[in-house]
Amino acid sequence: MPFTDNRSFKAAPRMLVSADGMYYRTPDGRRILDGTAGLWCVNAGHGRESIVRAIQDAAATLDFAPTFQLGHPLPFVLANKLAAIMPKGLDRIFFTNSGSESADTALKMALAYHRARGQSGRTRLIGRQRGYHGTNFGGMSVGGIGGNRRGFSAQLWGVDHLSHTHGGTAPFTRGMGTTNQDIAGELEELVALHGAETIAAVIVEPVAGSTGVLVPPRGYLQRLREITSAHGILLIFDEVITAFGRLGSATAADYFGVTPDILTVAKGLTNGAVPMGAVAASREVHDTVVDGAGPGIEFFHGYTYSGHPLAAAAGIATLDLYAEEALFDRAGGLARRWEEAVHGLRGARHVVDIRNIGIVAGIELTSREGAVGARAMEAFHRCFDEGLLIRVTADIIALSPPLIVENGQIDEIVSRIATVLGQID
Ligand SMILES: Cc1ncc(COP(=O)(O)O)c(C=O)c1O
């Protein structure tokens, strides 16, 4: 099973059999309040009728159609809807089936772009410590999680990493903090070390999610943008978690006011209902690759299921639902209430830091001696048994409920966590 302690799971399986709105249900009929939108993806809540219907209709109409040298209408409709909410200028869309595929697609686009403009020496990719870009070879290599890399000795050649953004601001900072450190300025050092002419792209999550909700300090992303632009390096935002209202706007790029050259999405694109990802590229990147190619195929890349009818139908219904219910604005309106509530855990047993932005929070616990992650894992199990789904990474609890969460449910999430933390050593 993915990222699972298989032996523990087999010894005591925790199963989910259905879901509706803010709740999962277990085989014995218990309701589990979803504090994590599944895995950061079910932004509109579970079992949404219009999405279910769209998938059913698509399956009955066109179960599959190849998208190599052929087309069918749904991905084009979805591409237009997606382009309309991407940052201005990022309106060229390529479909994938997951966040990992989106990351690798974006990296390959960056290499293809430089090659097409006669700079094929730009092959180096820069990621960031504590970054997560999925588990394929590209994403793994630019990712900065030791555990995801160490077991697999072959990494992409020429990758380097920036320092992570954590630790520059004070613990219990609400939203974005300030720091005197020029963390993004480190990119200038990497440019000096390797030469800009060898660097294709920098890829970062605007807010690092999987390694425990690391909110960038003010000005950080702007500075990355300035440095990349100055050196002809493409900037890629991995928005697999941050897009689709998580921060109260369509994208984190919008939220922070920084436009990358390439932006990746997945998860919330279909509300998690059918696997799908996408990469949005600027016209400059797209046109350079397409116009720079000889006759025939311009970008030798793609997947059998790129733009799959069921996924595209789910995506269209999802984006329509987000708009109809103004869910991104709803999340923005809830953000202050969310912040107040999660910071109410300051002083709870074991808690050493709380971070938040939009409808996301990271609650960091002290680790047990010699057993990093054991305390949070126990909290995860206990919360589940108490009817609450949380996500944990090392000893950090990460929260990201569906954007339909009500105030009372926010309070419930926080009070159950406080109770559980009070019960465990
Ligand atoms: C920022 C980011 N990129 C990529 C991925 C990988 O997505 P997937 O699991 O769909 O391959 C994730 C998954 O959590 C993610 O958070």
PDBQT file of the ligand as one rigid body, heavy atoms in Angstrom, charges set to zero:
ROOT
HETATM    1  C1  LIG A 501       2.866  19.408  -4.051  1.00  0.00    +0.000 C 
HETATM    2  C2  LIG A 501       2.621  18.012  -4.532  1.00  0.00    +0.000 A 
HETATM    3  N1  LIG A 501       3.093  17.632  -5.716  1.00  0.00    +0.000 NA
HETATM    4  C3  LIG A 501       2.880  16.400  -6.203  1.00  0.00    +0.000 A 
HETATM    5  C4  LIG A 501       2.162  15.481  -5.468  1.00  0.00    +0.000 A 
HETATM    6  C5  LIG A 501       1.966  14.102  -6.009  1.00  0.00    +0.000 C 
HETATM    7  O1  LIG A 501       0.658  13.903  -6.387  1.00  0.00    +0.000 OA
HETATM    8  P1  LIG A 501       0.124  12.423  -6.672  1.00  0.00    +0.000 P 
HETATM    9  O2  LIG A 501       0.110  11.702  -5.383  1.00  0.00    +0.000 OA
HETATM   10  O3  LIG A 501      -1.235  12.655  -7.274  1.00  0.00    +0.000 OA
HETATM   11  O4  LIG A 501       1.061  11.801  -7.662  1.00  0.00    +0.000 OA
HETATM   12  C6  LIG A 501       1.642  15.838  -4.232  1.00  0.00    +0.000 A 
HETATM   13  C7  LIG A 501       0.854  14.881  -3.442  1.00  0.00    +0.000 C 
HETATM   14  O5  LIG A 501       0.524  15.102  -2.297  1.00  0.00    +0.000 OA
HETATM   15  C8  LIG A 501       1.875  17.130  -3.744  1.00  0.00    +0.000 A 
HETATM   16  O6  LIG A 501       1.429  17.519  -2.549  1.00  0.00    +0.000 OA
ENDROOT
TORSDOF 0
